[in-house]
Amino acid sequence: MQVFQYRPKRRAIQIGTLALIVLIPATGLFRIDLSTASFMVFDHPMWWSNIFFVFGLGLMIATAPIITYMTIGTVWCGWACPQNTISEWANNLTHKLLGKRANVGIDSEGLKVAAAKNKALNWIVLGLSFITASLLLGIIPFLFFFSPSEVWSFITFSSTAKISGFMRPLYLFMVSLIFIDIAAVRYFWCDYICLYRIGQRIFISKEALHVKYDTARSADCAKCNYCSASCITGINPTNIKLEDSCINCGECIDACNRLHEKKCMHGLLQFRFGEDSSINTLRGYLARMAAKFNWWVGALFLFGCLMFAWGIFKTV
């Protein structure tokens, strides 16, 4: 029986995150109204002059990533980030249509396509899939600035000439950017452009959640490189360094577990907090995390939440 401990959970969270990104503005939970210079929260305007709301929101946005850096590491990247989700889908589709080792990204040394699959039909299917995805994803940013009815009227070509004249070129520009991202950029964005990843490198720590190789059981390692072949970012999971681009997806752990299940053994890779392998209980992990946690950052985040809530309360 194939062991997939993390992949099904990760897929569910990835899909759920994409659904939330659509539902949050579509349901009126949060939207930016440029015409009235306000944030719409539960379809209620929060003016940009509301210092408590705006400053609280800014503190939350600034400190929340730092908290994740110090606790769950790069779990956001591997489990929820839309950029990674789309890149992973694009990679899987590329490998299916052009070969398991195919690489058409800008970070490749050259265009790599399996000779047996280098056919016009495969390229056409791949291109049409990317175009369709770009057309759908290009609508999402507009939901954060326009009401669902306005976006729907634009989609159904029933919007006024004024709205269409403004949205159409912007939409085409957005679709073009997304297509380039899906077709060629992919993980290059994460490695060299993403501000979240840049911050991760600044605050990176082995105390946060990370993939750990059990060196004490190295004799059980088959040296098959199955974990490396399964790694989304193409690194060696048995020797992950701080500067490596591990996204804590757990694919290498699942791969190692699948290999060792025939021997009724667990794999040599697992998620760990810190370097002390003797701490193997949830209570121990939480205690270690609490001891290493920067409570100044936590206090700022909490203060931001309180200001945010107070800003809403004052307006309502």
Secondary structure, 3 states (H helix, E strand, C coil): CCCCCCHHHHHHHHHHHHHHHHHHHHCCCEEEECCCCEEEECCEEEECCCHHHHHHHHHHHHHHHHHHHHCCCCHHHHHCCHHHHHHHHHHHHHHHHHCCCCECCCCCCCCECCHHHCCHHHHHHHHHHHHHHHHHHCCHHHHCCCCHHHHHHHHCCCCCHHHHHHHHHHHHHHHHHHHHHHHHHCHHHHHHCCHHHHHHHHHCCCCCEEEEECHHHHHHCCCCCHHHHHCCCCCCHHHCCCCCCCCCCCHHHHHHHHHHHHHCCCCCEEEEECCCCCCCCHHHHHHHHHHHCCHHHHHHHHHHHHHHHHHHHHHC
